[in-house]
Amino acid sequence: MMVFPKFHTTPFNTDQEREAASRLPPAERQAMVKNVLFPYDQFLAVSKQIEKFHRPVEGGDADTGWLGGLIGEYRSGKTFILQNFARQYPPVITENGFQQEVIYLQARVDWDTLELGRQIYLATGIPTLPRLTTSTLNTKAARRVIDCGVKLIIVDDAHCLLGTPGRRRTVFISLIKYLLDQVNACNILLVGPSVVERSMETDLQMLGRGGFPRFRTQGFDSERHGRTQFRIFLHGVDQRLPFRSLSDLSAKRYISDLYEVSDGSIGMVMNIVIKAAYEAINDDTACIMREHLEHAAKERLPTGKTYKPFGQGVPG
């Protein structure tokens, strides 16, 4: 069963709140930094789209039989959106057993033909499984979905399933079709980069399961609006960091370098901010300092980048 991060979403809006946060034990501050989550515009919009895919009618029931996609390139913020959504539907123990409306799976390239069915079992509270053939396991996994009241299966990194050659892909697709068609038990959301979308668009049988509605995440582009949204995002993150004062992450003196070293990627810029925040906690500074950002960025400079981040500035 997936254990989701305990996301830290609450901003520190007053000097008193910031002072109190800065005095928390290092482990608590570290967890706040690692799991900081600012619900920026794209986060809220995509979360709402997923909710409507899951429950399309306000006050109605969860929908079933549809296949959809959340498409975004690597480190564009998909996983945090998905995990935050799924954790709003925790498992419930009822008189009739284990119930879980939404399950989240994270696919891997090394999955064999049994693994998708096995992961469905594990996500619905079964700790161990007997040795079964692939077809028997998949049939029982579908039965488990019905028995546990699962109405939405989220498959993150779905390209790991769809990009596999031969029998493995055939088995994965077969189970997905079975859950959507013959069982009609749930909706399924496939998540990953554009290869997921292309794979579904060339599979007419899969495309027929609702037309493959798709939602998108993306990083912040270099145009004026994109840069503005990037600054809003960084300020929102800054408000949630457990320091005595703001680190001014969205200030002009930092923004060009942060964009340059991350190319507007949410995941990449957070890698730098998180590492810099760790160093600031170790140094017991009032906030993240320029040298903390410089060190975190230099460690992550890709091949070919020669300028000194947060030092001499981005070359013109």
C-alpha positions in Angstrom: 0.0 0.0 0.0 1.4 3.4 -1.0 2.5 5.7 1.8 2.2 9.3 0.7 4.4 12.2 1.9 2.9 14.3 4.6 2.8 17.4 2.4 3.5 20.8 4.1 1.2 23.4 2.6 0.7 26.0 5.3 2.4 29.3 4.8 4.0 31.3 7.6 2.5 34.7 7.3 3.7 36.5 10.4 7.0 37.2 12.1 5.7 35.1 15.0 4.8 32.1 12.9 8.2 32.3 11.1 10.1 32.6 14.4 8.2 29.5 15.8 8.9 27.5 12.6 12.6 28.3 12.8 12.8 27.0 16.3 11.3 23.6 15.5 13.7 20.6 15.8 15.9 20.1 12.7 14.1 16.9 11.7 10.8 18.7 11.6 12.2 21.5 9.6 13.9 19.1 7.2 10.5 17.3 6.6 8.8 20.6 5.9 11.4 21.5 3.3 11.4 18.1 1.6 7.6 17.9 1.4 6.8 21.6 0.9 3.9 22.0 -1.5 2.6 25.3 -2.9 -0.8 24.9 -4.6 0.0 27.2 -7.5 -2.4 27.8 -10.4 -1.5 24.8 -12.5 -1.6 22.5 -9.5 -5.1 23.6 -8.6 -6.4 23.5 -12.2 -5.0 20.0 -12.9 -6.3 18.7 -9.6 -9.7 19.9 -10.5 -9.5 18.2 -13.9 -8.6 14.9 -12.3 -11.5 15.3 -9.8 -13.9 15.9 -12.7 -12.6 12.9 -14.5 -13.1 10.8 -11.4 -16.5 12.4 -10.4 -17.9 14.3 -13.4 -21.2 15.3 -11.9 -21.2 17.4 -8.7 -23.0 15.4 -6.0 -22.9 12.3 -8.3 -21.1 9.0 -8.3 -17.6 8.1 -9.4 -17.5 7.4 -13.1 -16.3 4.0 -14.6 -15.1 2.6 -17.9 -13.1 5.6 -19.1 -9.4 5.9 -19.9 -7.7 9.2 -19.5 -4.2 10.7 -19.4 -2.2 13.2 -17.5 0.6 14.3 -19.9 3.7 16.2 -18.9 7.4 15.9 -19.5 9.7 14.8 -16.7 9.8 16.9 -13.5 6.8 19.1 -14.5 5.0 18.6 -11.2 2.7 15.6 -12.1 3.6 13.3 -9.2 3.0 15.8 -6.4 -0.4 16.6 -7.9 -1.3 12.9 -8.2 -0.1 11.9 -4.7 -1.9 14.9 -3.1 -5.1 13.9 -4.9 -4.9 10.2 -4.1 -4.2 10.9 -0.4 -7.6 12.6 -0.1 -9.1 9.1 -0.6 -7.5 7.1 2.2 -8.5 3.4 2.8 -11.4 2.8 5.0 -12.2 -0.4 7.0 -15.9 -1.1 6.9 -18.1 -4.0 8.1 -17.7 -5.5 4.7 -13.9 -5.2 4.6 -11.3 -3.0 3.1 -12.5 -0.1 0.9 -10.4 2.2 -1.2 -11.9 4.5 -3.8 -8.6 5.7 -5.4 -5.3 3.8 -5.8 -2.0 5.2 -7.0 0.6 3.0 -8.7 4.0 4.0 -9.8 5.2 1.8 -12.7 8.8 0.7 -13.3 10.6 -0.5 -16.3 11.6 -3.7 -14.6 8.0 -4.9 -14.0 7.3 -8.3 -15.5 3.9 -9.4 -16.9 2.6 -10.2 -13.4 3.5 -7.0 -11.7 0.6 -4.7 -12.7 -1.9 -7.2 -11.2 0.3 -7.7 -8.2 0.6 -4.0 -7.5 -3.2 -3.7 -7.7 -3.4 -6.4 -5.0 -0.8 -4.7 -2.8 -2.5 -1.3 -3.2 -5.8 -2.8 -1.9 -4.3 -4.1 1.3 -3.2 -7.7 0.5 0.4 -8.0 1.9 1.3 -11.3 0.2 0.2 -13.2 -2.8 0.2 -16.9 -3.8 2.0 -18.0 -6.9 -0.4 -17.6 -9.8 -0.3 -17.5 -13.6 -0.5 -14.1 -15.2 -4.1 -14.6 -16.4 -5.3 -15.9 -13.1 -3.6 -13.1 -11.1 -5.1 -10.4 -13.4 -8.6 -11.9 -13.1 -8.3 -11.9 -9.3 -6.9 -8.4 -9.3 -9.9 -7.2 -11.2 -12.1 -9.0 -8.7 -10.2 -7.3 -5.9 -10.9 -3.9 -7.6 -14.6 -4.6 -7.4 -14.6 -6.0 -3.9 -12.6 -2.9 -2.5 -14.8 -0.3 -4.3 -11.9 1.0 -6.3 -13.2 3.6 -8.8 -10.0 5.3 -10.0 -6.6 3.7 -10.7 -3.8 6.2 -11.3 -0.8 4.7 -13.1 2.2 7.1 -12.8 5.1 6.6 -15.2 2.8 4.7 -17.5 5.4 5.0 -20.3 7.3 2.2 -18.4 4.4 -0.1 -19.3 3.5 1.2 -22.7 7.1 1.4 -24.0 7.9 -2.3 -23.2 8.0 -4.5 -26.3 6.2 -7.7 -27.0 4.2 -9.7 -24.5 4.6 -7.4 -21.5 2.9 -4.5 -23.1 0.2 -6.9 -24.5 -0.5 -8.2 -20.9 -0.6 -4.7 -19.4 -3.0 -3.4 -22.1 -5.2 -6.5 -21.7 -5.7 -5.9 -18.0 -6.5 -2.3 -18.5 -9.1 -3.1 -21.2 -10.5 -5.8 -19.0 -11.0 -3.4 -16.1 -12.6 -0.8 -18.3 -14.8 -3.0 -20.5 -15.7 -6.4 -19.2 -15.6 -5.4 -15.5 -16.5 -1.7 -16.0 -15.3 -1.3 -12.4 -13.3 2.0 -12.5 -11.7 4.8 -14.5 -8.0 4.5 -15.3 -5.6 7.5 -15.5 -2.3 6.9 -17.4 0.4 9.4 -16.5 3.6 10.2 -18.2 5.4 12.1 -21.0 4.1 12.6 -24.5 4.9 9.0 -25.5 1.9 7.9 -23.4 -0.4 10.1 -25.5 1.1 8.9 -28.8 0.8 5.3 -27.7 -2.9 5.7 -26.9 -3.7 7.7 -30.0 -2.4 4.9 -32.2 -4.5 2.3 -30.4 -8.1 2.6 -31.6 -9.4 0.2 -29.0 -8.0 2.2 -26.2 -9.0 5.5 -27.8 -12.6 4.2 -27.8 -12.7 4.1 -24.0 -14.0 7.7 -23.7 -11.8 9.3 -26.4 -8.8 9.4 -24.0 -9.4 12.8 -22.4 -6.1 14.2 -21.4 -4.8 16.9 -19.0 -1.4 18.6 -19.1 1.3 19.8 -16.9 4.3 21.9 -18.0 7.2 23.9 -16.6 7.4 27.7 -16.7 8.4 29.0 -20.2 10.7 31.9 -20.8 8.0 34.3 -22.0 6.9 37.1 -19.8 3.8 35.3 -18.4 5.8 32.2 -17.8 8.5 34.2 -15.9 5.8 35.9 -13.8 4.2 32.5 -12.9 7.7 31.2 -12.0 8.2 34.1 -9.6 4.7 33.5 -8.0 5.6 29.9 -7.6 8.9 30.6 -5.9 7.4 33.2 -3.6 4.7 30.7 -2.6 7.4 28.1 -1.8 9.4 30.7 0.1 6.4 31.5 2.4 6.3 27.9 3.5 9.9 27.4 4.3 10.7 27.2 8.1 13.0 30.2 8.4 12.9 33.4 10.5 12.6 35.5 7.4 11.8 35.1 3.7 14.7 34.0 1.4 13.5 36.3 -1.4 13.6 33.4 -3.9 11.5 35.4 -6.3 13.7 38.5 -6.2 15.3 39.8 -9.4 18.8 39.1 -8.1 17.9 35.3 -8.1 15.2 34.7 -10.7 17.4 34.7 -13.8 19.8 32.2 -12.3 17.1 30.0 -10.9 15.4 29.9 -14.4 18.7 29.3 -16.1 19.7 26.3 -14.0 16.3 24.7 -14.0 15.0 25.8 -17.5 11.7 26.5 -15.8 11.3 22.9 -14.6 9.3 22.7 -11.3 11.2 19.6 -10.2 14.6 20.9 -11.1 14.2 24.2 -9.3 12.9 22.5 -6.2 16.0 20.2 -6.2 18.1 23.4 -5.8 15.8 25.1 -3.3 15.5 22.0 -1.1 19.3 21.5 -1.0 19.9 25.2 -0.3 17.4 25.1 2.5 19.1 22.1 4.1 22.4 24.0 4.1 20.7 27.0 5.6 19.3 24.9 8.4 22.7 23.4 9.1 24.3 26.9 9.1 21.5 28.3 11.3 20.9 31.3 9.1 17.7 33.3 9.2 16.9 32.2 5.6 18.5 30.7 2.5 21.5 32.8 1.6 23.0 33.4 -1.9 25.9 31.1 -1.1 23.5 28.2 -0.3 21.8 28.6 -3.7 25.2 28.9 -5.4 26.5 25.7 -3.9 23.3 23.7 -4.6 23.2 25.0 -8.2 26.9 24.3 -9.0 26.5 20.7 -7.9 23.7 20.3 -10.5 25.1 22.2 -13.4 24.6 20.1 -16.6 27.5 19.4 -19.0 28.2 22.5 -21.1 27.1 25.1 -18.5 30.1 27.2 -17.8 28.9 30.3 -16.0 29.0 30.6 -12.2 25.4 30.5 -10.9 24.5 33.2 -8.3 28.0 34.6 -8.8 28.7 36.5 -12.0 25.2 36.0 -13.3 23.7 34.6 -16.4 25.7 35.6 -19.5 23.8 38.0 -21.8 
